[in-house]
Amino acid sequence: MKLTHIAALKAIVLATALPLTAQASSIWHPAPTEEGFTYHPDHFQSTKTRAQVMAEVEAARKDGTLAILQRGAPLPIKSSEAPKTRQQVVDEMRSESPEARRARLEMYSGG
């Protein structure tokens, strides 16, 4: 073999093996199973200290988001505006344009 063929072969081997080294440090590894991957939590490297995590958990416990997340419910969206009264909503519906009403009914009725 010529020297250029050997150098090209080494470059190809390196290019195909390099992505595998990046996967070794990941918490997900490809596997020949039905799932297609295995999970290795011991490979996880956190950027936060235990004290920071405990402070976040305590803050979530105080504002109520921890209880919501433990039940698997989505977090409610916090609005910066004051909520509308029932009468304001009814007034908005009565004063909507015919085009907006048609678009709303089309969206909710499917056609």
Secondary structure, DSSP 8 states (H G I E B T S, - for coil): --HHHHHHHHHHHHHHHHHHHHHHTSSEEE-SSSSSEEE-GGG---SS-HHHHHHHHHHHHHHTHHHHHHTT-------SS----HHHHHHHHHT--HHHHHHHHHHHHT-
